[in-house]
Amino acid sequence: MQALDNVRVLDLTQHIAGPYATRLFADFGADVIKVEKPGGDVTRRMGPFKAGQAHPEKSGLYFYLNCNKRSVVLDLRTEEGKLALAALARTADIVVESYAPATKERLGIGYEWFKALKPSLPVVSISNFGQDGPYRDFKLTDLTLYAFAGEMYSMGETDREPVKMAGTAALFESGAASAVGIMGALFASKRHGIGQHVDISLAETHFGGVDRRHATAIAFQFSGRKTLRVASHGGGMPGGIYPCADGYVDFTNAGLRPDRVAAMLNHADWLNDPRYSDPMQRMDPAVIEEWNGNFIGWCIERTKREVWQEARRAKVMCGPMFTMEDLFTDESFRNRGFWTRTSHPEMGELTIPGRPLIMEKNGWELRRAAPLLGQHTRELLAESGLDSTAITAASGGAA
């Protein structure tokens, strides 16, 4: 038994945010049916690829986003494809889709279409900027999402261009926020027997509080204050990212407690300079630069784990900048059973990230690897009452 047993999610999302949201449901027991177009989700063509070989069944990104799901190929440009979708929708507890509003209108599968099939069926629409408004048809990437609605304005060096978070972190954050909206719609349906249309804008998920955004937006609204970019070591003593013997460490607001910093440094002789303890002089850029020059020397003599250990001893807020290899070999992750093993017909044996949290009961479970394209088309459509000819027509000949 898992927490979301007996819940069926009809997943018409692709790329990153929507599939990550539905993956969270699949991991806790929901039967997530992923509807893919002929040719598959766009992430099947995005890396990294196993052994560096571009292949629709070897995308690490697709694999991670779609474990525990079943794949059905439907050509929704055809009446046969839409009839098959209708059959699946009647068996679902909730629909999650991420079509562009104009695409959905062109296909004729908007909320009203689902409502006519099953009035109690909630539909969650995840789009770039929502279903209406001046930006609804605009495209979006992780970069433009974070620049438009995130905290990119304050990220980076003072005299350089702003930067975003690494990789596709902003889209994953939006996916996690979307999962909350999906759960709300599911609760309302299960408790009150009502269907509704939930409109989730990826931009709104960042405007609404991701990565400090709501605090800085409110500050600007009421005072006109903008959060400026500062140099890596300009925010305190210490403050920012520092090099060490085997990489980098990050200190956040550590300079607010100079007594703890002194304890971390075992009260080094160079700390006795009276300018370093004077509250006014501690804000002088020249003094900060000099202090950081001494501090970097201390960091360079130690590994990131050694710096982290000394910081924890003195209760200084610090974290090592781990590489992927560091995370994979980290004893804490290993001891907590974070990594798990699975196998895949095309990629073989794999070690992948496991449970995101531990529940007292009915928690996370890896029941199956990510599906091959259309792996479950015949199985699921036959269960829905379609014969072999109708299945072939609905999938555009892919099944």
N, C-alpha and C positions, 0 to 999 in steps of 0.2 A: 504493500500500500504506500502511496505517496500523497502529498497534500492536494494535488490537483488531478488525482484519478477521476475518471468519469467526466472530464471536461474536454471538449473537442474544439480546437481552434482552427478555423479555415484561414490560412496564412497566404495572402496575396501581396506580400511585401518583397522587395528586393533591395540590393545594395547592402547597407550596414545598419542604420538605426532601426528600421522595422524588423529585420531578421534577428537582431540582437534582442529586441524586446520579446519576440515570440520564442526565441531560444530559452529565455528565462522561464517561460511557462512550460516548455517541453522538459526542461531539466527537473522540474518538480512534479512531473507525472502527466501533464496534459498531452492529449493526442493531437499533435500539431501536423496538419496536412498542408504541406508547402506546394502551392500551385505555381508552376514555372511555365513560361512561354516556350515554344519550340526553340531550342538552342540554349535555354536555361537562364538562370539568374546571372546578372552581369558580373557578379563576383567570381563566377567560375572562370572568368578570363582575367582575373586579377591575382597577382602574386601575394606572398611568395609561393612558389611551386616546389613540390617535393623533388629533390635532386636538380632543381633549376630548370626542369622540363615543363614548358607551358603546355598544360593539358586541362580540359574542363573538369576532370575528375581528380586533379592533383593540386588544387588551389588550397593553400593553408587557410586563407581568409574565409572562403566558402565553407570549408570543413568546420572551422571553429564556430561559425554563426549558425550552422544548421544540424549539429548533432541532435539526436533524439527526435528528429522529424521524419516524416514520410513524404516522398516527392511524387507529384502528379503533373504530367505535362498536358496543358490544355491550350488550344488555339482559340482565344476569346474573340478573335476577329470573325469567327464563324458562328452560325446558329447552333451547330452541333456542340461546339465548345461551350457556349453559354448554357445550353441545356444540361450538359454535364456539370457545369458549375452550380446550376440551380439544384441539381440532385444532391451535390455535396453540401450546399448551404442548408438544405432542409435537415441535415443530420448534425449541423454545427451548433455550438453554444454561443459562439461569437465569431465575427469576421474582422480581420485586421488587414487593411490594404494600404499601399503606398503609391498608387498611381498619381501622376500629375492630374490636377482637376480636369484639364481639357482632354486628356487621354481617356479618363473615366467616362466623361460625357460622350466622347466619340464611340466608345465601346458599348455604351448604354447599360452600365452596371453600377450606377450610383446607389445611394442609400434607398431611394424609393423603390428601386428594382428589388433589392433584398427584402425590404419591408413588405412588398406585395407577396413574396414567397412565404415569409414567416414573420408576422408582426412582432413577435417577442424577441427577434434576433437583433442584438446590438451590433453596430458596425463602427469600427474605429478607423478613421482616415488619418494617416500620417503623411504630411506633405511638407514642402520646403517652407512656405509662408502661409499655410492655411487654405481653406477652400474658396475664399473670396478676398477682396481687397486689391490694392494696386500692385502688389508683388506676387500674386498667386501663381502666375505663369513663369516667374523667374527661375532660373536654374540655381543650384546651390552645390558647393563643395565644402569639405571640412574647413578649408581656408576662408572662404567667403562667409561661412556660418559663424566662425569665431570672430572674424573682423566685423561683421554686421551686428551681431547680437551678443558676442562674448566680451572678454576682458582684454582683447588683443592690444588695445590702446596703451595699456600700462605694462606690456610685456616687452622686455628687451633693454638694450643699452640706451642711455640718454641721447647720444648723438648718432644712433643708428636707426634703421627702420624697425617697426614693431614686428614681433614674431608670434606665431601661434603655438599651441601645445603640440607635442610630437605626434607624428602619424595621423591617425584618424580618431584621436581621443575625443574630440568634440562630438562626433557622430555617435560614438559609444555612449557618451553622457546623455545625449538626446534619446538614445534607445532605452536607457535605464529609466529616464523620466517618462517615456511613452508607456513602459510596462505598468507604471502606476495608474495611468489613465485607463489602460486596458483592464486592469484588475477592478477599478471602480465601476466600469461599465458591466463587467461580469457579475460583480456583487449585486448591482441594481437589478440585473436580469434574473439572477437566481432568487433573490429575496422578494422582489416585487412583480416578477413576471413581465417586465416591460422591456421593449426594445428602444434604443435611442441611437442617435448619430453623434459620435464623439469626434470633434475636429481638433487634431493635434498639429500644431505648427512647430517645426524643428527650431525656427528662430525664436519662438515664444519660450521654448524650454530653456533657452539660454538667457533671454531677457528676464525670465522669472526667477533666476537665482543661481544658475550654474557658475561656479568659479568666481565668486565675489561680485557678480554682475549687478545684482539687485541693489547692493549697498552703494556701489559707485554711481549707478543710475539715479538713485534717490538723492545722493549728495549733489550731483549736478543739477537735478531738477530744483532743489531748494536753495542752493547757494551758488551754482555756477562753477563749483570746484571740479577740476579735472585731476584724475590720478595720473601723475606723470611717471614716465619710465625713469629708472635710476640705474646707475652703474652697478655692476654685480656686487661690489663691495662698498657701495656708497650709502647703504641704508642703516649702518650701525657698526658696532665694534664687538663682535663680528655681525655681518649681515650679508647674505647672498651665497653664491657658490664659490668654493675655494678648491684649488688643486691640492692633491695629497700624493703619497708615494705610488698609489696604484689606481688613481682615478680622481674623483671629485666628491666633495661633501657639501651639504646645503645647511646653512644656519638661518633660522627664521626668528626674528625678533629677539635674538639672544642678547643683543646689546642693552635690552631693557633691564637686565639683571647683571650688572658688572661684577657683583660679588660672586655669582655663580660662575661667570666666565673666569674670574681670577682663580677660583677653586679648581676649575677644569684644567687650567694651565699651571696648577701647583704653585701659584703666586710667583711666577717667574720674575726675575729682577727687573726686566725692562718694563714691567707694569707699574713700577714705582714712580714713573714720570708723572708729576702732578697734573699735567695737562690731560692725562687720560682719565682722571677722576673728576675733573671740573665739568659740570653739566653743560656749560656754555661752550667751552673749548671742544667738547666731544662732538659738537655739531659742525666744527670747522672742517671743510673738505681736506685741507692739508694735514690736519691732525689725524683724520680718519685714514688717509692714505698712508701716513707713516705707521700708524697702529697696525694696519692690515699688512704692511710689509713685514713687520715682526711676526705677525700671526701666521702668515703664509709659510714662513720659515719653520714654524712649529708643525704645521700641517704636513709639509713636504717630508718631514722625518718619520711620518707615521702612515700606515695604511688607512683606508677609509673605515675599516672595522675597528681599528685601534682608536681613531679619532672619535668614532661613534661611541665606543665603550667609555672613553674619558668623559664625553659629553653627558652620557646617561648617568654616570657616577655623580656628576655635579648638577644634574637636573637642568641641563642646557638643551634647548630645543634644537635638535640636529638630526639629519638623516643622510645616510650614504646614497650616492647616485649609482644605484646598481645597474649593471648591464644585464642583458637577457641571460647570459651565462651565469652571472652571479646569482640571479633569482633561481635558475634551474638547479644550481648546486647548493643553495642555501639550506643549512641544517634545520632551521625553523620550519621552512616550507616542507622539507622532507619529513621531519618528525610529526608534523600535523597531517600528513597524508594528502597534501594539496594536489600533487601530480598523480595522474591516473593513466592506465594503459588501455589501449583499444586497438582494433585491427580494421583494415579497410581493404576491399578487393583490389584497388589500384595502388594504394600507398603502403600497404603492408602494416607492420606493427608500428604503433605510434605512442609516444608519451605526450600527453596534452594537459593543460590546466584543468583541474577538477572542481570540486565543490567550492562555491564562493562563500558559503557560510554553513554552520552546523546547526541543524534543528534538533530538538529533543526527540522527535519522531517524524516519520513520513517526509523526510527531507530529500536532498539531491541524490540523483542516481543517473549514471550513464547507461542507458538501456540499449542504445544502438549508435553506431557511427553515422556521420553525415551520409545522406542517401546518394546513390547514383542518380543521374538525371532520368526522371520518369520511372524509377525503380518500382514504384507502387501503383502506377497508373492502372493497370489491368485489375489488380487486386481490389482497389478502392472503388473504381467505377463499376466493377461487377457487383460489389456489395450494394451499390446504390441502384442496381437494377438495369444497367446498360448491357446490351449484348456486344459481342465481339466487333461487329461492323460499326456500331455506334461509338465504341471506344476508339477504334482506329480513326474514325472521322473527327472525333472530338479532340484528339491529340495531334491532329495535322499529320497523321501517318507515323508519329513517333512511337506508337505502342502497337 
